[in-house]
Amino acid sequence: MLPTSHLVPMSPDRASQREGVLAEAFAGFIATASRMEASYYQLQAEVCRLREELELRNNALNKSLQQNQNIRASLQNILDTLPCGVLVVNEKEKTIALINPQARKILGLSPVDDVMETELFRRTCCAPIEDGEQELAVITADGKRWLSVRSTRAFSTYEKSSTNESQVIWIIRDITAYKQAEAQREASRNLVALGEIAGILAHEVRNPLASMELLTGLLANQTAYHEESQRWAESLQAGVRSLAATVNNVLQLHSAAPCKKSVVKLAPFLSGVIEFLRPLAEQSGINLQLKECVGRLEIEADPAGLQQIILNLAINAFRFTESGGIFEVTAVVSDVRPEKMIEIRFRDTGSGIPEQYLSQVFQPGFSTTGQSSGLGLTICERIAQQHGGQLRVESQLGYGTTFILELPVR
């Protein structure tokens, strides 16, 4: 501390000056503090604004990510449920980048099978990219299949590489059903054309056959006293009647003409048909039998149509019955249905029909031996339906076959 003797009193002016400097410094401090406080509030407001903006952008980004995930899931779902196969191949490495479930199904692959081992991959991965679709026949676990393949090239740009890696997208459709339908349509067109030709030929052949039938009948009468000539005439008569049955089947199949019904006395009609069949039966060594209990019963029917049914069933029975066998025709009135029906049974002692074929015997062209046109039973069923009746079959392999014709009684 300085001695008292050395203190110099401050003059009033200097003290006033010093106070002014302090006041000015304090005022500057206050102003600076005010500016700093204002800047702080501005900075705090900017931080709040930036925080809100960042939050908004984060929300928008999260929403965008969620939308991207939804779109990705939706696209994946669409890809998985597409009715066509999609196969994406890295063109340079020849590797699979993507394959959807339908492509695996078309190729007959399980989820763990290697696509690169399939015939389709081997045939398409090295094939040039072509416009349009190409059809390929491939062998899968399910057999031969036809595939339609459309290819296109896509490019993916990666951030870490300045080059573009190309990928080939294969769109695969299974057109096996279409090819099969196309083949069936072509076969149907051929059958229609063949049917038209057969119908024309049948018309041309029917008149000469009718003349031959008449002449063979006259010849049989003229040779009645010569046993050997009689056998020849009967064989010729049987052949002509068998051929006439085939011609009539073809005409019936390709004709839409309605049947011409009239009143038919059933008992004499059946007797006449049996006599008509006799040359055929004798040629095959078959014993014909007629058992009818219908008296003077009459039905409304087309005589030619009924005769065609019986002739077809008889020829079919003779073909599968050994010599010495029986073909029996039985007619009775049935009361099983509410309406009165006549039931005519045609029983043979032939080889019978295998059970797996019973549901197919009335289909056009069906034959187990290939020795017939397969039209006879089809025509029989059609004529029965035209008469308001039905034709059924019962058979046991090795024990013969019975066809049951039901017709309404007049």
C-alpha positions as CSV (number, residue, x, y, z in Angstrom):
1,M,0.0,0.0,0.0
2,L,1.4,3.4,-1.0
3,P,2.0,5.9,1.8
4,T,-0.5,8.5,2.3
5,S,1.9,11.2,1.5
6,H,2.3,9.9,-2.1
7,L,-1.5,9.9,-3.0
8,V,-2.4,12.6,-5.5
9,P,-6.0,13.7,-5.5
10,M,-7.9,13.2,-8.9
11,S,-9.2,16.3,-10.4
12,P,-12.9,16.6,-11.0
13,D,-12.5,16.7,-14.8
14,R,-10.4,13.6,-14.9
15,A,-12.9,11.7,-12.7
16,S,-15.7,12.8,-14.9
17,Q,-13.8,11.7,-18.0
18,R,-13.1,8.3,-16.5
19,E,-16.8,7.8,-15.6
20,G,-17.7,8.6,-19.2
21,V,-15.3,6.0,-20.5
22,L,-16.7,3.4,-18.2
23,A,-20.2,4.4,-19.1
24,E,-19.4,4.1,-22.8
25,A,-17.7,0.7,-22.2
26,F,-20.6,-0.5,-20.3
27,A,-23.0,0.7,-22.9
28,G,-20.9,-1.1,-25.6
29,F,-21.0,-4.3,-23.5
30,I,-24.8,-4.0,-23.1
31,A,-25.2,-3.5,-26.9
32,T,-22.9,-6.5,-27.6
33,A,-24.7,-8.6,-25.1
34,S,-28.0,-7.6,-26.7
35,R,-26.8,-8.5,-30.2
36,M,-25.4,-11.8,-28.9
37,E,-28.7,-12.5,-27.2
38,A,-30.6,-11.6,-30.4
39,S,-28.2,-13.9,-32.4
40,Y,-28.7,-16.7,-29.9
41,Y,-32.5,-16.4,-30.3
42,Q,-32.1,-16.3,-34.1
43,L,-29.7,-19.4,-33.9
44,Q,-32.1,-21.1,-31.6
45,A,-35.0,-20.4,-34.0
46,E,-32.9,-21.6,-36.9
47,V,-32.0,-24.8,-35.0
48,C,-35.7,-25.4,-34.3
49,R,-36.5,-24.7,-38.0
50,L,-33.8,-27.1,-39.1
51,R,-34.9,-29.7,-36.6
52,E,-38.5,-29.4,-37.8
53,E,-37.3,-29.6,-41.4
54,L,-35.1,-32.6,-40.7
55,E,-38.0,-34.3,-38.9
56,L,-40.2,-33.6,-41.9
57,R,-37.6,-34.9,-44.3
58,N,-37.0,-38.0,-42.1
59,N,-40.8,-38.6,-42.1
60,A,-40.9,-38.2,-45.8
61,L,-37.9,-40.5,-46.2
62,N,-39.5,-43.1,-43.9
63,K,-42.7,-42.8,-45.9
64,S,-40.8,-43.1,-49.1
65,L,-38.9,-46.2,-47.8
66,Q,-42.2,-47.7,-46.7
67,Q,-43.7,-47.0,-50.1
68,N,-40.7,-48.5,-51.8
69,Q,-41.1,-51.6,-49.6
70,N,-44.8,-51.8,-50.4
71,I,-44.1,-51.4,-54.1
72,R,-41.3,-54.0,-53.9
73,A,-43.6,-56.4,-52.1
74,S,-46.4,-55.7,-54.5
75,L,-44.1,-56.2,-57.5
76,Q,-42.8,-59.4,-55.9
77,N,-46.3,-60.6,-55.4
78,I,-47.2,-59.7,-59.0
79,L,-44.1,-61.5,-60.2
80,D,-44.9,-64.6,-58.1
81,T,-48.5,-64.8,-59.3
82,L,-47.9,-64.1,-63.0
83,P,-49.3,-66.8,-65.2
84,C,-46.1,-66.8,-67.3
85,G,-42.6,-67.7,-66.2
86,V,-40.0,-64.9,-65.8
87,L,-36.3,-65.8,-65.9
88,V,-33.5,-63.2,-65.7
89,V,-30.0,-64.2,-66.7
90,N,-26.8,-62.3,-66.3
91,E,-25.6,-62.4,-69.9
92,K,-21.9,-62.3,-69.2
93,E,-21.6,-64.8,-66.3
94,K,-24.5,-67.0,-67.6
95,T,-26.0,-67.1,-64.1
96,I,-29.5,-66.8,-62.9
97,A,-30.4,-63.5,-61.4
98,L,-34.1,-64.2,-60.8
99,I,-36.7,-66.8,-61.4
100,N,-40.3,-66.7,-60.4
101,P,-42.4,-69.7,-59.2
102,Q,-44.3,-70.1,-62.4
103,A,-41.1,-70.5,-64.4
104,R,-40.1,-73.4,-62.0
105,K,-43.5,-74.9,-62.4
106,I,-43.4,-74.7,-66.2
107,L,-39.9,-76.3,-66.2
108,G,-41.0,-78.9,-63.8
109,L,-38.5,-77.9,-61.1
110,S,-38.8,-78.0,-57.4
111,P,-37.8,-74.9,-55.3
112,V,-34.3,-76.4,-54.8
113,D,-33.6,-77.6,-58.3
114,D,-30.9,-75.9,-60.3
115,V,-32.3,-74.0,-63.2
116,M,-29.0,-74.0,-65.0
117,E,-29.2,-77.8,-65.4
118,T,-32.5,-77.6,-67.4
119,E,-32.6,-78.1,-71.1
120,L,-34.4,-74.8,-71.6
121,F,-31.5,-72.9,-69.9
122,R,-28.9,-74.7,-72.0
123,R,-30.8,-73.9,-75.2
124,T,-31.7,-70.3,-74.4
125,C,-28.7,-68.8,-72.5
126,C,-26.4,-69.0,-75.5
127,A,-29.1,-68.2,-78.1
128,P,-29.1,-64.8,-79.8
129,I,-31.7,-62.3,-78.6
130,E,-34.4,-62.3,-81.2
131,D,-37.5,-60.1,-81.7
132,G,-40.8,-61.9,-81.3
133,E,-41.5,-65.3,-79.7
134,Q,-39.8,-68.6,-80.4
135,E,-41.4,-71.9,-79.7
136,L,-39.4,-74.7,-78.1
137,A,-40.2,-78.3,-77.4
138,V,-38.5,-79.4,-74.2
139,I,-38.5,-82.6,-72.1
140,T,-39.5,-82.1,-68.5
141,A,-40.3,-84.5,-65.7
142,D,-44.0,-84.4,-66.9
143,G,-43.0,-85.3,-70.4
144,K,-42.7,-83.3,-73.6
145,R,-43.9,-79.7,-73.3
146,W,-44.2,-76.8,-75.8
147,L,-42.9,-73.5,-74.5
148,S,-43.2,-70.0,-76.0
149,V,-40.1,-67.9,-75.1
150,R,-39.8,-64.1,-75.6
151,S,-36.4,-62.5,-74.8
152,T,-35.3,-58.9,-74.2
153,R,-32.1,-57.3,-73.0
154,A,-32.0,-55.0,-69.9
155,F,-29.1,-53.0,-68.5
156,S,-28.3,-52.3,-64.8
157,T,-25.9,-49.5,-63.9
158,Y,-23.9,-50.0,-60.6
159,E,-22.3,-47.2,-58.6
160,K,-19.0,-48.9,-58.2
161,S,-18.5,-49.6,-61.8
162,S,-18.5,-47.4,-64.9
163,T,-19.6,-50.3,-67.1
164,N,-23.1,-51.6,-67.7
165,E,-23.8,-55.3,-67.0
166,S,-26.5,-56.6,-69.4
167,Q,-29.2,-59.0,-68.3
168,V,-31.5,-61.0,-70.5
169,I,-35.1,-61.3,-69.5
170,W,-36.9,-64.4,-70.7
171,I,-40.7,-64.5,-70.6
172,I,-41.8,-68.2,-70.8
173,R,-45.4,-69.4,-71.5
174,D,-46.5,-73.0,-71.5
175,I,-48.4,-73.5,-74.8
176,T,-48.7,-77.3,-74.6
177,A,-52.5,-77.2,-74.2
178,Y,-52.7,-74.8,-77.1
179,K,-50.5,-77.1,-79.3
180,Q,-52.6,-80.1,-78.2
181,A,-55.8,-78.3,-79.0
182,E,-54.4,-77.2,-82.4
183,A,-53.5,-80.8,-83.1
184,Q,-57.0,-81.9,-82.1
185,R,-58.6,-79.2,-84.3
186,E,-56.5,-80.4,-87.2
187,A,-57.5,-84.0,-86.5
188,S,-61.1,-82.9,-86.3
189,R,-60.9,-81.1,-89.6
190,N,-59.4,-84.2,-91.1
191,L,-62.1,-86.3,-89.6
192,V,-64.8,-84.0,-91.0
193,A,-63.3,-84.1,-94.4
194,L,-62.9,-87.9,-94.2
195,G,-66.5,-88.1,-93.0
196,E,-67.8,-86.1,-95.9
197,I,-65.9,-88.3,-98.3
198,A,-67.1,-91.4,-96.5
199,G,-70.7,-90.1,-96.7
200,I,-70.4,-89.5,-100.4
201,L,-68.9,-92.9,-101.0
202,A,-71.6,-94.5,-98.8
203,H,-74.4,-92.8,-100.9
204,E,-72.7,-94.1,-104.0
205,V,-72.3,-97.6,-102.7
206,R,-75.7,-98.0,-101.1
207,N,-77.7,-98.4,-104.3
208,P,-75.4,-101.1,-105.8
209,L,-75.5,-102.9,-102.5
210,A,-79.3,-102.9,-102.5
211,S,-79.2,-104.5,-106.0
212,M,-76.7,-107.0,-104.8
213,E,-78.9,-107.8,-101.8
214,L,-81.8,-108.5,-104.0
215,L,-79.8,-110.6,-106.5
216,T,-78.2,-112.7,-103.7
217,G,-81.7,-113.4,-102.3
218,L,-82.8,-114.6,-105.7
219,L,-79.7,-116.6,-106.1
220,A,-80.2,-118.3,-102.8
221,N,-83.8,-119.3,-103.9
222,Q,-82.5,-120.7,-107.2
223,T,-79.8,-122.8,-105.4
224,A,-82.1,-124.2,-102.7
225,Y,-81.7,-127.7,-104.1
226,H,-77.9,-127.6,-104.4
227,E,-76.3,-127.7,-101.0
228,E,-72.9,-126.4,-101.9
229,S,-74.3,-123.6,-104.1
230,Q,-76.7,-122.7,-101.3
231,R,-73.8,-122.3,-98.9
232,W,-72.0,-120.0,-101.4
233,A,-75.1,-117.9,-101.9
234,E,-75.7,-117.6,-98.1
235,S,-72.0,-116.5,-97.6
236,L,-72.4,-113.9,-100.3
237,Q,-75.7,-112.8,-98.7
238,A,-74.1,-112.5,-95.3
239,G,-71.2,-110.5,-96.7
240,V,-73.5,-108.1,-98.5
241,R,-75.6,-107.5,-95.4
242,S,-72.6,-106.9,-93.3
243,L,-71.3,-104.4,-95.8
244,A,-74.7,-102.8,-96.0
245,A,-74.7,-102.4,-92.2
246,T,-71.3,-100.5,-92.4
247,V,-72.5,-98.2,-95.2
248,N,-75.7,-97.4,-93.2
249,N,-73.7,-96.6,-90.1
250,V,-71.6,-94.1,-92.1
251,L,-74.8,-92.5,-93.5
252,Q,-76.5,-92.4,-90.1
253,L,-73.4,-90.8,-88.5
254,H,-73.3,-87.9,-91.1
255,S,-77.0,-87.5,-91.5
256,A,-79.2,-85.2,-89.5
257,A,-82.5,-86.5,-91.0
258,P,-85.1,-87.4,-88.3
259,C,-86.3,-91.0,-88.0
260,K,-89.5,-91.9,-89.8
261,K,-91.7,-93.4,-87.2
262,S,-94.7,-95.7,-87.8
263,V,-96.6,-98.3,-85.8
264,V,-94.5,-101.5,-85.5
265,K,-95.9,-104.8,-84.4
266,L,-92.9,-105.9,-82.3
267,A,-93.2,-109.8,-82.3
268,P,-93.3,-110.2,-86.1
269,F,-90.8,-107.5,-86.6
270,L,-88.3,-109.3,-84.3
271,S,-88.9,-112.6,-86.1
272,G,-88.2,-110.9,-89.4
273,V,-85.0,-109.4,-88.2
274,I,-83.8,-112.7,-86.8
275,E,-84.3,-114.3,-90.2
276,F,-82.4,-111.4,-91.8
277,L,-79.5,-112.1,-89.4
278,R,-79.5,-115.9,-90.0
279,P,-77.0,-115.9,-92.9
280,L,-74.6,-113.9,-90.9
281,A,-75.0,-116.2,-87.9
282,E,-74.6,-119.3,-89.9
283,Q,-71.4,-117.9,-91.5
284,S,-70.0,-117.4,-88.0
285,G,-71.4,-120.6,-86.5
286,I,-73.6,-118.8,-84.0
287,N,-76.9,-120.2,-82.7
288,L,-79.6,-117.5,-83.0
289,Q,-82.4,-117.6,-80.3
290,L,-85.5,-115.4,-80.0
291,K,-87.5,-115.3,-76.7
292,E,-90.3,-112.8,-76.7
293,C,-93.3,-112.4,-74.5
294,V,-94.9,-109.3,-76.0
295,G,-97.9,-110.8,-77.8
296,R,-99.5,-108.2,-80.0
297,L,-97.7,-105.3,-78.5
298,E,-97.2,-102.3,-80.8
299,I,-94.6,-99.5,-80.6
300,E,-94.1,-96.3,-82.5
301,A,-90.7,-96.6,-84.1
302,D,-88.6,-96.3,-87.3
303,P,-88.4,-99.9,-88.6
304,A,-85.2,-99.2,-90.5
305,G,-83.6,-97.7,-87.4
306,L,-84.5,-100.6,-85.1
307,Q,-83.2,-103.1,-87.7
308,Q,-80.0,-101.1,-87.8
309,I,-79.6,-101.3,-84.0
310,I,-80.2,-105.1,-84.0
311,L,-77.9,-105.6,-87.0
312,N,-75.1,-103.7,-85.4
313,L,-75.4,-105.4,-82.1
314,A,-75.5,-108.8,-83.8
315,I,-72.4,-108.2,-86.0
316,N,-70.6,-106.9,-82.9
317,A,-71.6,-110.1,-81.0
318,F,-70.6,-112.4,-83.8
319,R,-67.2,-110.8,-84.0
320,F,-66.4,-111.6,-80.3
321,T,-68.2,-114.9,-80.0
322,E,-66.6,-118.2,-80.9
323,S,-68.2,-120.7,-83.3
324,G,-70.9,-122.7,-81.4
325,G,-71.8,-119.7,-79.2
326,I,-75.2,-118.1,-78.7
327,F,-76.8,-114.8,-79.6
328,E,-80.1,-114.5,-77.8
329,V,-82.7,-111.8,-78.2
330,T,-85.3,-111.4,-75.4
331,A,-88.2,-109.0,-75.4
332,V,-90.3,-108.3,-72.3
333,V,-92.5,-105.5,-71.0
334,S,-90.8,-103.7,-68.1
335,D,-92.7,-102.1,-65.2
336,V,-89.6,-100.8,-63.4
337,R,-90.3,-97.2,-64.6
338,P,-93.5,-95.3,-64.0
339,E,-94.1,-95.2,-67.8
340,K,-94.5,-98.5,-69.6
341,M,-91.4,-99.6,-71.4
342,I,-90.4,-102.5,-73.7
343,E,-87.0,-104.0,-72.8
344,I,-85.1,-105.9,-75.5
345,R,-82.0,-107.7,-74.4
346,F,-79.3,-108.9,-76.7
347,R,-77.1,-111.4,-74.9
348,D,-74.0,-113.2,-76.4
349,T,-71.7,-115.8,-74.9
350,G,-68.6,-114.1,-76.2
351,S,-65.4,-112.9,-74.6
352,G,-67.0,-110.0,-72.8
353,I,-65.8,-106.4,-72.4
354,P,-63.1,-105.3,-69.9
355,E,-64.5,-103.1,-67.2
356,Q,-62.2,-100.1,-68.1
357,Y,-63.8,-100.0,-71.6
358,L,-67.5,-100.1,-70.6
359,S,-67.7,-96.3,-70.4
360,Q,-66.2,-95.9,-73.8
361,V,-68.0,-98.4,-76.0
362,F,-70.5,-95.8,-77.3
363,Q,-67.8,-93.3,-78.2
364,P,-67.4,-92.7,-82.0
365,G,-64.4,-94.6,-83.4
366,F,-63.8,-96.6,-80.2
367,S,-62.6,-100.2,-81.0
368,T,-60.5,-102.5,-78.9
369,T,-59.3,-104.6,-81.9
370,G,-59.1,-102.1,-84.8
371,Q,-61.1,-104.5,-86.9
372,S,-64.1,-102.2,-87.2
373,S,-64.9,-98.6,-87.7
374,G,-66.1,-98.1,-84.2
375,L,-69.4,-96.5,-85.3
376,G,-71.9,-99.3,-84.8
377,L,-72.6,-98.8,-81.1
378,T,-72.5,-95.0,-81.5
379,I,-75.3,-95.3,-84.1
380,C,-77.2,-97.7,-81.9
381,E,-77.2,-95.2,-79.0
382,R,-78.2,-92.3,-81.2
383,I,-81.1,-94.2,-82.7
384,A,-82.3,-95.3,-79.3
385,Q,-82.3,-91.7,-78.1
386,Q,-84.2,-90.6,-81.2
387,H,-86.9,-93.0,-80.1
388,G,-87.1,-91.6,-76.6
389,G,-85.3,-94.7,-75.2
390,Q,-81.8,-95.7,-74.1
391,L,-79.2,-98.4,-74.7
392,R,-77.2,-99.8,-71.8
393,V,-74.5,-102.4,-71.6
394,E,-73.6,-105.1,-69.0
395,S,-70.6,-107.3,-69.4
396,Q,-68.2,-109.5,-67.5
397,L,-64.9,-110.5,-69.0
398,G,-65.0,-114.1,-70.1
399,Y,-68.8,-114.5,-69.6
400,G,-70.3,-112.5,-72.5
401,T,-72.1,-109.2,-73.0
402,T,-75.7,-108.1,-72.8
403,F,-77.0,-104.9,-74.4
404,I,-80.4,-103.7,-73.1
405,L,-82.5,-101.5,-75.4
406,E,-85.4,-99.7,-73.6
407,L,-88.2,-98.2,-75.7
408,P,-91.4,-96.5,-74.7
409,V,-94.6,-98.5,-75.4
410,R,-97.3,-96.9,-77.6
